[in-house]
């Protein structure tokens, strides 16, 4: 099920990116805008690379067992990322995050708290809109990578293939911006007698700096 979901996500993202290719070929001048010609304010003036940092909450979206007695407590997540903009509407993001949450409703050897480290590459599709002297930028993203899970108080650490998808909204004024973003990290949790497709839902607020 996880492989099928990720395959469908990849097909959808590729199709969306392919739909934008004619626009890219027809308007090459839009690939690298400058401060002097920001395309009538629609596209941000500083917009070749965007760096971001964010912090927020993390929660598991489903129970780990069939009885519904074992689930995840609310945790936290912090992340950093860098996006290279290939086109007005398309970018490639590399990101990493550190999260921590805990399992409740079951006795585990060691502590029931876990550190989770994610690293992934994502396709970002956005639609910048002028808002006076600022720019409002709704966007969607999705991609693949991996997650490493470490149990605190124990020597158990493992890594899994992970996919993710989400959406966000950025408000940019000059080089600086603020954003709110939600993402779903999907991977297989198959330890301690569980065998579940895990959904870690992260919601974060952060800042951006563009060049």
N, C-alpha and C positions, 0 to 999 in steps of 0.2 A: 504493500500500500504506500509506504514512504517513497519507494523508487518511482512508482507510477505518478504520485503527486508531484514530485520534483521534476519528472519528465514533462508533465503537462505545463508546469510553471515555466520551464525553460523554453518550450515551444511558444507559449504566449508572449514571452519577453522578446524572443528573436523576431516573431512576427511584428510586434509593435515597433521594434527598432528598424526592421526592413521597410516598414511603411514610411519612415522618415527619410530614407536614403534619397528619393527624388528631390526632396526639399534641399538636402545637403548639396546635391550636384547642381541644382538650379541657382543656389545663392551662396556661393563660396565666400563671399565677403562677410557673411555672418559667422564664419568659423572662429575668428579671432578679433572680436570687437575691442576697441580701445576706449580710453576715457573721453577722447575728443568726439567719438561717434558711437554712442551707446544705443543706436537704432531707436531713436525717439523715446527712450526711457523704458521700452518693453523688456529688453534684456539687460541684466545688471552690467554696469560699466566694468567692474573688476570681476572677470569671470573665465579664467583659464584653469585655475586650480582653486578648490575650496577645502579648507581644513576645518574640522569640527570636533567638538568635545561635548559630552552630555552625561547626565546622571538621572537615575529614576528608580522605578520599582520593577520587580520581577515576580511572576506568579505562574505556577503550573496550571494548565488549562483543564486537566483531567486527572481522575484518580489513577493510582498505580495498580490497584487490584480490582477484581470484578465485583467484590462486595461493596466497594465505595467507601471503605474505612481508612484507606491510606492515601494521603495526598501531600501537597507541598504547602508549607507556610509562605507567607509573603516575604520576599527577599529584596535585595537591591542590586543594581547594575550600573557600572560606569563604562564609557566607551570613548574611543578616539577614531577618527577616520580621515581619509583624504580622497577627494573626488577630482578626476581629470575630465573636463568638459570637452567632448568631441564635437558637439553641435549645440545649438540653442536649446534643444530639448533632450539631449542624450548625454549621459556621463557614465564613467566607470569608477566605482568606489572600492577602495580597500579599507577594511575596518577590523578592529579588534576590541574585545570587551572583557571585563572581569566582573563576575556576578557571584552572589552568595545567597543560598537559601537552604531550607532544611525539610526533611521528611517527618511527618507526624503520623501516629496511628500504627506504628510497628517498631519492634525492638531490633536494633541493628548492632553488630559488633563494632565498638568504637562509637564515635559521635554520629548523630543523625544530620549533621550540617555538612554542606558541600560547597567547595569553590568550583566555579565553572568559567573556563576561559574559551572564548570563541574567536575565530579568525576566518574571514570570508572575503570573497570578491563579489561585487554586485553590479547589476545594470540599473541605472537610475533614469527614469523618464519623468520629465517635469513640464510645467506650463507657466512661465513667468508672466505676470500681469502688472502693469503700471498702476501705482497707487499714490498719486501726487509725486513727491520727490523720492518715494521709496518703491520697493518692488515686493509683491506678494507672490510666493512660489509654492504652489501645491505640487506634490510629487509622489510617485510610487517607486518601489525598488524591490529587487529580489535577486537571489544568487545562491551560491554554494560555498562550502568551506568545511570546517571541522570544529568539534568541541572537545575539550579535555576536562574531565570531571575528576576532582580530588576530594576524597572524604577526609574531613578534619579529624585528627586523633587516630588515624589509621594509615596504613601504607598502600591503600587501594587507590590507584589512579588509572584511568583508561580514556581513550580517545575514540570518537565516533565521527563518521561522515555526517554532516548537517546541512540542511537547506534552510533558507529563511525568506520571508517576504513581508512587506509592510507598506506604510504610507506615512506622509508627514506634511508639514506646512512650515515654510521658512518666511520670515519677514526681514528683508534686507534694506539697510540704509548705508550707502557707500560700501566700504569694504566689510563692515561689520554686519552681522545678522543674528537673529535669534530663531530657534525652531522648536517644534514639538513633533515627536515621532513615535510611532508604535510599530513593533516588529514581532513576528512569530518565528522562533527558532525551533526547527523540527529535527528530531533525531531519535535513535533507538535506545531506550533505557532497559538493559537486560542484565542487571546485577541483583544480588540478594533475593533471588527467586522470582523477580519480576521480569516481564517481557512485554513492554509497552512502547508504543510510539509516543514520544514525549513532545509536548508543545510548551515551550517556555515563552510566555508573553511578556515582552518588555515595553514599558512606556517611559519615555525620557523627555526632558527639556534640556536645551543646551545652547551653545553659541557657535557662530561660524566666522571665519575670516577668509576672504577671497582675494585673489591676486589676478 
